[in-house]
Amino acid sequence: MNRKLARMLSVAVTASPLLIGGCMVGLQGPPPSQASSPPPPPPRGGWRAEQPPPPPPPGYVPPGQMRREEVHERNEERRAEHQEEKAERREDHAERKAEQAERKEERREDHADRKAEHLADKAERKEEKAERKEEKKEEHGHGHKK
């Protein structure tokens, strides 16, 4: 009976790979014929370095990108126009200030002339008054004799 059992076991062991569809021995990793090459070396900046996105395929630009560029161009044009207008306003303002300064200087000169004339007239009137007062004293004899 031992012979029958041994024979049966040997037939079962040899036939089991055909029935199961694989080898009974456990191997780790792929078989030597399917072994892969070593992993590629890390990139220059390291594995986590940010890489720029690939450029879009030639001939195709997303419509949003086209609109974006148009908007940037329009903004640049507006900015340039605004700067020109600002420069013109500054020039106009500087001219107005210069004219105003000239007018102010003229007013000061006129005022100084009028003041000088007024002071001269005042001094003249004062002298005339003093002369009249002396004449009046002499005429009426109000002066005290000594």
C-alpha positions as CSV (number, residue, x, y, z in Angstrom):
1,M,0.0,0.0,0.0
2,N,2.8,2.3,0.6
3,R,3.9,1.9,-2.9
4,K,0.5,2.9,-4.2
5,L,0.4,5.9,-2.0
6,A,3.9,7.0,-3.0
7,R,3.1,6.6,-6.7
8,M,-0.1,8.5,-6.3
9,L,1.6,11.4,-4.6
10,S,4.3,11.6,-7.2
11,V,1.7,11.7,-10.0
12,A,-0.2,14.4,-8.1
13,V,2.9,16.5,-7.6
14,T,4.0,16.2,-11.2
15,A,0.5,16.8,-12.6
16,S,-0.5,19.7,-10.3
17,P,1.5,22.3,-12.3
18,L,-0.5,21.3,-15.4
19,L,-3.8,21.6,-13.6
20,I,-3.0,24.8,-11.6
21,G,-1.2,26.6,-14.4
22,G,2.0,27.6,-12.7
23,C,5.0,26.5,-10.7
24,M,4.6,25.3,-7.2
25,V,7.8,26.9,-6.1
26,G,7.5,30.5,-5.1
27,L,9.9,32.9,-6.7
28,Q,10.5,36.5,-5.8
29,G,10.7,39.0,-8.6
30,P,10.3,38.3,-12.3
31,P,12.1,35.4,-13.9
32,P,15.6,36.2,-15.2
33,S,14.5,36.4,-18.8
34,Q,12.1,39.2,-18.0
35,A,14.4,41.2,-15.6
36,S,14.2,45.0,-16.4
37,S,17.1,47.3,-16.7
38,P,18.2,49.4,-13.7
39,P,16.1,52.5,-13.0
40,P,17.1,55.7,-14.9
41,P,19.3,58.2,-13.0
42,P,17.5,61.1,-11.3
43,P,17.0,64.3,-13.2
44,R,19.5,67.2,-12.8
45,G,17.4,69.2,-10.3
46,G,16.4,66.1,-8.3
47,W,13.1,64.1,-8.5
48,R,11.0,67.0,-7.0
49,A,12.5,69.8,-9.1
50,E,9.8,71.8,-11.0
51,Q,10.1,71.4,-14.7
52,P,8.5,73.9,-17.0
53,P,5.4,72.7,-18.8
54,P,6.1,71.5,-22.4
55,P,5.4,74.1,-25.0
56,P,2.1,73.9,-26.9
57,P,2.2,72.1,-30.2
58,P,3.2,74.4,-33.0
59,G,0.3,76.0,-34.9
60,Y,-2.2,75.8,-32.0
61,V,-2.7,78.6,-29.5
62,P,-5.6,78.4,-27.2
63,P,-8.2,81.2,-27.8
64,G,-7.8,82.3,-24.2
65,Q,-4.1,83.0,-24.7
66,M,-4.9,85.0,-27.9
67,R,-7.4,87.1,-26.0
68,R,-5.0,87.5,-23.1
69,E,-2.3,88.9,-25.4
70,E,-4.8,91.3,-27.0
71,V,-5.9,92.5,-23.6
72,H,-2.2,93.1,-22.6
73,E,-1.6,95.0,-25.9
74,R,-4.7,97.2,-25.4
75,N,-3.7,97.9,-21.8
76,E,-0.2,98.9,-22.9
77,E,-1.8,101.3,-25.5
78,R,-4.1,102.8,-22.9
79,R,-1.2,103.2,-20.5
80,A,0.9,105.0,-23.1
81,E,-2.0,107.3,-24.0
82,H,-2.6,108.1,-20.3
83,Q,1.1,108.9,-19.8
84,E,1.1,111.3,-22.8
85,E,-2.1,113.0,-21.5
86,K,-0.5,113.3,-18.1
87,A,2.7,114.9,-19.6
88,E,0.6,117.4,-21.5
89,R,-1.4,118.3,-18.4
90,R,1.9,118.8,-16.5
91,E,3.2,121.1,-19.2
92,D,0.0,123.1,-19.3
93,H,0.1,123.4,-15.5
94,A,3.7,124.5,-15.5
95,E,2.8,127.2,-18.1
96,R,-0.1,128.4,-16.1
97,K,2.1,128.6,-13.0
98,A,4.7,130.6,-14.9
99,E,2.1,133.0,-16.2
100,Q,0.6,133.4,-12.7
101,A,4.1,134.1,-11.2
102,E,4.6,136.8,-13.8
103,R,1.2,138.4,-13.0
104,K,2.0,138.3,-9.3
105,E,5.4,139.9,-9.9
106,E,3.7,142.7,-11.9
107,R,1.1,143.2,-9.2
108,R,3.8,143.5,-6.6
109,E,5.7,146.1,-8.7
110,D,2.5,148.1,-9.2
111,H,1.7,147.9,-5.6
112,A,5.2,149.1,-4.6
113,D,4.9,152.0,-7.1
114,R,1.5,153.0,-5.7
115,K,2.8,152.8,-2.2
116,A,5.8,155.0,-3.0
117,E,3.5,157.5,-4.7
118,H,1.2,157.5,-1.7
119,L,4.0,158.0,0.7
120,A,5.4,160.9,-1.4
121,D,1.9,162.5,-1.5
122,K,1.5,162.0,2.2
123,A,4.9,163.6,2.9
124,E,4.0,166.5,0.6
125,R,0.6,167.0,2.3
126,K,2.2,166.9,5.7
127,E,4.7,169.6,4.7
128,E,1.8,171.8,3.3
129,K,-0.1,171.4,6.5
130,A,2.9,172.4,8.6
131,E,3.4,175.5,6.3
132,R,-0.3,176.4,6.7
133,K,-0.1,176.0,10.4
134,E,2.9,178.3,10.6
135,E,1.2,180.9,8.4
136,K,-1.9,180.8,10.5
137,K,0.1,181.4,13.7
138,E,1.9,184.3,12.2
139,E,-1.4,185.8,10.9
140,H,-3.3,185.7,14.0
141,G,-0.5,186.4,16.4
142,H,-1.2,183.6,18.7
143,G,2.5,183.1,19.2
144,H,3.9,184.1,22.5
145,K,6.5,186.8,22.4
146,K,9.6,186.4,24.4
